[in-house]
């Protein structure tokens, strides 16, 4: 198997197609023998750039592709939203791909819509490309059975139909529901599913913010996708803003009790202690960068077309996860 794979999802893909494309990309890197901790993920931002050959968000792909041997082992690169590369960035990527050492690095490119022609030609020369077709409801049962089997669950036809009734073709939400059902294990019935899930998995927002804080990017993006099904992005942004406010207060408070009073925590609330212990891991400069990013995201959500909302929140999630975890 070639070390370079391009995964192309259809233009205007929803969360299921995007999740499937990322799943195929991660599976390729795993098949190439790259450990998850040796994978560098780079999310290409939208926008035309400011004249530089490479924007700052894209630059991390270069050392992985160009100097993998310096890292002391085989590296992996997951480059997401390749369709957003500028012409200059696409040229750089194509040059790096054609000069790639396949023994040193494996590459997975993910794009929503066809990437630029120069990238397509480079992949044709050194790798392979697969296309993710738009997921229809008739496609879900087979995938649902596979996902259930991975979790040790048995799903009969009625249970499958109940899950599809609740979540449609949204594989991200279906995976979240199966994760919760796996806690009980065994055979899952239709009645249990309809009783347990009214609209979406009953998942507190702090599961998402905790994943962001811990730097678990893939989990945070999956939970963000789940929230997007039934939650307005401004509600998600408000949760991130509240989390940042608490982190800033923890950073400046002289002691835990002062911090608890500042945020109005109840005596039984243990989360302030978690934030208090984590305060030293996040630099003040990272908190300032987070505030700026949240302010920019708020402006986009309130003024830009809806098609930009998801990618804005995804980029914000990745950035916050890196800053909060010190990566």
Secondary structure, DSSP 8 states (H G I E B T S, - for coil): --SEEEEEE-TT--HHHHHHHHHHHHHHHHHTT--GGGEEEEE---S--SS-SS-HHHHHHHHHHH-GGGGTS-EEEEEE-GGG--HHHHHHHHHHHHT--TTTEEEEEEEES---HHHHHHHHHHSEEEEE----HHHHHHHHHHHHHHTTEEE-HHHHHHHHHHHTT-HHHHHHHHHHHHTT-EEE-HHHHHHH-SSS----HHHHHHHHHTT-HHHHHHHHHHHHHHS-HHHHHHHHHHHHHHHHHHHH-SSHHHHHHHHT--TT--HHHHHHHHGGGS-HHHHHHHHHHHHHHHHHHHHS-GGGHHHHHHHHHHHHHHHHHT-
